[in-house]
Amino acid sequence: MENKNRKLFGNAWMHRTLIVLLKKVNIRYVYGFMEVFVIPVAMLFSPGARFAYQYFRKRRGQGCLKALLSTYRNHCLFGQTVIDKFAMYAGREFEIHSKGQDYYYQHLKKDQPIVMLHAHIGCSEIAGYNLRQSKPCNVLVYGGEKKEFMEYRKNQFAQMGFKLIPVGTGEMDIMDIVDCLDRGEALSVYADRFSNPKKVIHSKIHGFKVNLSRGPFSLAVNRGVDVYMVSAMKMKDGSYDGRITFLDYDKTLPHREQRQQLADLYTAEIEKILSDYPLQWFNYFDIWVDE
């Protein structure tokens, strides 16, 4: 589930202005302004910069200066993916080089639910815009975002047959999630953050123990649902590398072992992606377990 700390920076006026600007201005100029005038200030005051620095320093084993540079470049890439998201709202299309779509589409033809797991890597939302959903898809999003931003997302997703299920505000009924699976629909959810420390499952990333949200894994296992990992990483030419990976866990095992196996497959895929795109994990949240 998305955490409330994921809330997008800025007010409604800023969001509307950015969308209008991206309709008229070359997106690279917007990137440049952001990287020079916004990112340095954000790094001074954002707790996310501290988490990113600690990730590169402690988990990737980088020296102080290299970890600081990696943190800056990480924030620049994150800013670019956010701008790309608003550029889509402004009507821009991005080229996506997708892998694993054919097998995924075969599964969609079945009268069975599917869970699509994401991590805060690259921009999974862009991957979603490239998917042709032949069955209804429900996307869990943080419900505390600005009203105007939620409307943009809702309208964009609706055009593709995606329905938003707001979470994290205390007003969401868990039955909305359960019902969509019972109807044989698809559920899209992030699993690399958690909101309740008592409802986590452990795995490892880069050899270090991490806390993951147990809910998405439990939902899939309890109903024997097929699970995919869906990601889209930004490439140097501005296009995206979309990956759809089937997480083939053993459904004959006891449920507890199934959950663990699925979580381990999920983190293994995260590691694989980060080996190719080490600067694109934007999970500014403390998931690490210090032993």
C-alpha positions as CSV (number, residue, x, y, z in Angstrom):
1,M,0.0,0.0,0.0
2,E,1.2,3.5,-0.7
3,N,2.3,5.5,2.4
4,K,1.1,8.9,3.2
5,N,4.7,10.2,2.9
6,R,4.4,9.5,-0.8
7,K,2.2,12.6,-1.1
8,L,3.1,14.7,-4.2
9,F,4.9,18.0,-3.6
10,G,3.1,21.2,-4.6
11,N,-0.4,22.7,-4.6
12,A,-3.1,22.6,-7.2
13,W,-2.1,25.8,-8.9
14,M,1.5,24.5,-9.3
15,H,0.2,21.2,-10.8
16,R,-2.1,23.0,-13.3
17,T,0.7,25.4,-14.3
18,L,3.1,22.6,-14.9
19,I,0.6,20.8,-17.1
20,V,0.0,24.0,-19.2
21,L,3.8,24.6,-19.3
22,L,4.5,21.1,-20.6
23,K,2.1,21.6,-23.5
24,K,4.2,24.5,-24.7
25,V,7.8,24.1,-23.5
26,N,10.4,21.5,-24.5
27,I,10.4,19.0,-21.6
28,R,14.2,19.1,-21.4
29,Y,14.1,22.8,-20.4
30,V,11.8,21.8,-17.5
31,Y,14.2,19.0,-16.5
32,G,17.1,21.5,-16.5
33,F,15.3,24.1,-14.4
34,M,14.3,21.3,-11.9
35,E,17.8,19.9,-11.6
36,V,19.5,23.4,-11.0
37,F,16.9,25.2,-8.9
38,V,14.7,22.6,-7.3
39,I,16.7,19.5,-6.5
40,P,19.5,21.1,-4.4
41,V,16.9,22.8,-2.2
42,A,14.8,19.7,-1.9
43,M,17.9,17.7,-0.9
44,L,18.5,20.1,2.0
45,F,15.0,19.8,3.5
46,S,13.6,16.5,2.4
47,P,14.0,13.4,4.6
48,G,14.0,11.4,1.4
49,A,17.5,12.7,0.6
50,R,18.8,11.3,3.9
51,F,17.2,7.9,3.2
52,A,18.7,7.9,-0.3
53,Y,22.1,8.8,0.9
54,Q,22.0,6.1,3.5
55,Y,21.0,3.6,0.9
56,F,23.9,4.3,-1.4
57,R,26.3,4.6,1.5
58,K,25.3,1.6,3.6
59,R,23.6,-0.8,1.2
60,R,25.6,-0.1,-2.0
61,G,28.9,0.5,-0.2
62,Q,29.7,3.8,-1.9
63,G,32.1,6.4,-0.5
64,C,30.8,9.7,1.0
65,L,31.2,11.8,-2.1
66,K,30.0,9.1,-4.5
67,A,26.9,8.5,-2.3
68,L,26.2,12.2,-2.3
69,L,26.5,12.4,-6.1
70,S,24.3,9.3,-6.4
71,T,21.7,10.9,-4.2
72,Y,21.6,14.0,-6.4
73,R,21.3,12.0,-9.6
74,N,18.7,9.8,-8.0
75,H,16.6,12.9,-7.1
76,C,17.1,14.3,-10.6
77,L,15.8,11.1,-12.1
78,F,12.9,11.0,-9.7
79,G,12.0,14.6,-10.7
80,Q,12.1,13.6,-14.3
81,T,9.7,10.8,-13.8
82,V,7.3,13.1,-12.0
83,I,7.6,15.6,-14.8
84,D,7.0,12.8,-17.3
85,K,3.9,11.8,-15.4
86,F,2.5,15.4,-15.7
87,A,3.6,15.5,-19.4
88,M,1.3,12.5,-20.0
89,Y,-1.5,14.4,-18.4
90,A,-0.6,17.2,-20.9
91,G,-1.0,14.7,-23.8
92,R,2.6,13.6,-24.3
93,E,3.3,10.0,-25.2
94,F,6.5,8.1,-24.2
95,E,8.0,5.2,-26.0
96,I,8.1,2.1,-23.9
97,H,10.1,-1.0,-24.8
98,S,8.2,-3.7,-23.0
99,K,9.3,-7.2,-22.2
100,G,7.0,-10.0,-21.0
101,Q,3.8,-8.6,-22.4
102,D,2.8,-11.6,-24.4
103,Y,2.7,-14.0,-21.5
104,Y,0.9,-11.4,-19.4
105,Y,-1.8,-10.9,-22.1
106,Q,-2.4,-14.7,-22.2
107,H,-3.1,-14.6,-18.5
108,L,-5.5,-11.8,-18.9
109,K,-7.7,-13.9,-21.1
110,K,-8.4,-16.3,-18.2
111,D,-11.4,-15.7,-16.0
112,Q,-9.2,-15.4,-13.0
113,P,-7.9,-12.4,-11.0
114,I,-4.3,-11.1,-11.3
115,V,-2.2,-9.1,-8.9
116,M,0.4,-6.7,-10.3
117,L,3.1,-5.8,-7.8
118,H,5.2,-2.7,-8.2
119,A,8.1,-1.1,-6.4
120,H,9.0,2.6,-6.2
121,I,11.4,2.1,-9.1
122,G,11.3,4.2,-12.2
123,C,7.7,5.1,-13.1
124,S,5.3,2.1,-12.9
125,E,2.4,4.4,-13.8
126,I,3.9,4.9,-17.2
127,A,4.0,1.2,-17.7
128,G,0.4,1.1,-16.9
129,Y,-0.5,3.5,-19.7
130,N,1.1,1.1,-22.1
131,L,-0.9,-2.0,-21.0
132,R,-4.0,-3.1,-22.9
133,Q,-6.2,-4.4,-20.2
134,S,-8.8,-6.9,-21.4
135,K,-10.2,-7.1,-17.9
136,P,-11.0,-4.4,-15.3
137,C,-7.9,-3.3,-13.3
138,N,-8.0,-1.7,-9.9
139,V,-5.1,0.5,-8.8
140,L,-4.4,1.3,-5.2
141,V,-3.3,4.9,-4.7
142,Y,-2.8,7.1,-1.7
143,G,-6.1,8.9,-1.2
144,G,-4.7,12.0,0.5
145,E,-3.3,13.6,-2.6
146,K,-4.5,17.0,-3.8
147,K,-8.1,16.8,-5.2
148,E,-7.0,18.2,-8.6
149,F,-4.1,15.7,-9.0
150,M,-6.4,12.8,-8.0
151,E,-8.8,14.0,-10.8
152,Y,-6.0,14.0,-13.4
153,R,-5.0,10.5,-12.4
154,K,-8.6,9.3,-12.3
155,N,-9.4,10.7,-15.8
156,Q,-6.2,9.3,-17.3
157,F,-6.7,5.8,-15.8
158,A,-10.4,5.7,-16.7
159,Q,-9.5,6.1,-20.4
160,M,-7.8,2.7,-20.2
161,G,-10.3,0.9,-18.0
162,F,-8.4,1.4,-14.8
163,K,-10.2,2.2,-11.5
164,L,-8.6,3.9,-8.6
165,I,-9.0,2.6,-5.1
166,P,-7.9,5.3,-2.6
167,V,-6.1,4.0,0.5
168,G,-4.3,5.4,3.5
169,T,-7.0,7.9,4.5
170,G,-8.9,5.7,7.0
171,E,-12.0,5.9,4.8
172,M,-11.2,2.9,2.5
173,D,-13.2,-0.3,2.9
174,I,-10.9,-3.3,2.5
175,M,-13.9,-5.0,0.8
176,D,-13.2,-2.9,-2.3
177,I,-10.0,-4.7,-2.7
178,V,-11.3,-8.2,-1.8
179,D,-14.3,-7.8,-4.1
180,C,-12.3,-6.9,-7.2
181,L,-10.3,-10.1,-6.8
182,D,-13.5,-12.1,-6.2
183,R,-14.8,-10.7,-9.5
184,G,-11.8,-12.0,-11.4
185,E,-10.3,-8.5,-12.0
186,A,-6.7,-7.2,-11.8
187,L,-5.2,-5.4,-8.8
188,S,-2.2,-3.1,-9.0
189,V,-0.4,-2.4,-5.8
190,Y,3.0,-1.3,-4.4
191,A,4.7,-3.7,-1.9
192,D,8.0,-2.1,-1.0
193,R,6.6,0.1,1.8
194,F,4.4,-0.6,4.8
195,S,2.0,1.4,6.9
196,N,1.7,-1.0,9.8
197,P,4.9,-2.3,11.4
198,K,2.9,-5.3,12.8
199,K,1.9,-6.4,9.3
200,V,5.2,-6.9,7.5
201,I,7.0,-9.7,5.9
202,H,10.8,-10.0,5.8
203,S,13.0,-10.6,2.8
204,K,16.5,-9.4,1.7
205,I,17.8,-6.9,-0.8
206,H,21.5,-6.6,-1.5
207,G,22.0,-9.1,1.3
208,F,20.3,-6.8,3.9
209,K,17.0,-7.7,5.7
210,V,14.0,-5.5,4.7
211,N,10.4,-5.1,5.8
212,L,7.8,-5.3,3.1
213,S,4.0,-4.8,3.3
214,R,2.5,-8.2,4.0
215,G,-0.9,-7.3,2.7
216,P,-0.3,-7.7,-1.1
217,F,1.4,-11.1,-0.7
218,S,-1.4,-12.3,1.6
219,L,-4.1,-11.2,-0.8
220,A,-2.5,-13.1,-3.6
221,V,-1.7,-16.3,-1.6
222,N,-5.1,-16.5,0.2
223,R,-6.8,-16.7,-3.2
224,G,-4.2,-18.5,-5.2
225,V,-3.8,-15.5,-7.6
226,D,-1.2,-15.3,-10.3
227,V,1.2,-12.5,-9.6
228,Y,3.3,-10.2,-11.9
229,M,6.0,-7.7,-11.1
230,V,5.5,-4.6,-13.4
231,S,8.1,-1.9,-13.7
232,A,9.2,0.9,-16.1
233,M,12.7,2.5,-15.9
234,K,13.7,5.7,-17.6
235,M,16.4,5.3,-20.2
236,K,19.0,7.8,-21.4
237,D,17.1,8.6,-24.6
238,G,13.9,9.5,-22.7
239,S,12.1,6.3,-23.4
240,Y,11.2,3.6,-20.8
241,D,12.3,0.1,-20.3
242,G,9.0,-1.7,-19.3
243,R,9.3,-5.1,-17.7
244,I,6.4,-7.5,-16.8
245,T,7.8,-10.6,-14.9
246,F,5.7,-13.5,-13.8
247,L,6.4,-14.4,-10.2
248,D,5.9,-18.2,-10.3
249,Y,5.4,-19.2,-6.6
250,D,4.5,-22.7,-5.6
251,K,0.8,-22.7,-4.7
252,T,1.0,-26.2,-3.2
253,L,3.0,-25.0,-0.2
254,P,1.5,-23.9,3.1
255,H,0.3,-20.3,2.9
256,R,3.1,-19.0,5.1
257,E,5.7,-20.5,2.9
258,Q,3.9,-19.3,-0.3
259,R,4.0,-15.7,1.1
260,Q,7.7,-15.9,1.9
261,Q,8.5,-17.4,-1.5
262,L,6.5,-14.7,-3.3
263,A,8.2,-12.0,-1.2
264,D,11.6,-13.4,-2.1
265,L,10.8,-13.6,-5.8
266,Y,9.6,-9.9,-5.6
267,T,12.9,-8.7,-3.9
268,A,15.0,-10.8,-6.3
269,E,13.3,-8.9,-9.2
270,I,14.0,-5.6,-7.4
271,E,17.7,-6.6,-7.2
272,K,17.8,-7.6,-10.8
273,I,16.3,-4.2,-11.9
274,L,18.6,-2.2,-9.6
275,S,21.6,-4.0,-11.1
276,D,20.7,-2.4,-14.4
277,Y,19.2,0.9,-13.0
278,P,21.0,1.5,-9.6
279,L,19.9,5.2,-9.4
280,Q,16.1,4.6,-9.9
281,W,14.8,3.3,-6.6
282,F,12.7,6.2,-5.3
283,N,11.6,4.4,-2.1
284,Y,12.3,7.3,0.4
285,F,11.1,5.2,3.3
286,D,13.0,3.2,6.0
287,I,12.4,-0.4,5.1
288,W,15.7,-1.7,6.4
289,V,16.0,-4.0,9.4
290,D,19.4,-3.4,11.2
291,E,20.4,-6.7,12.8
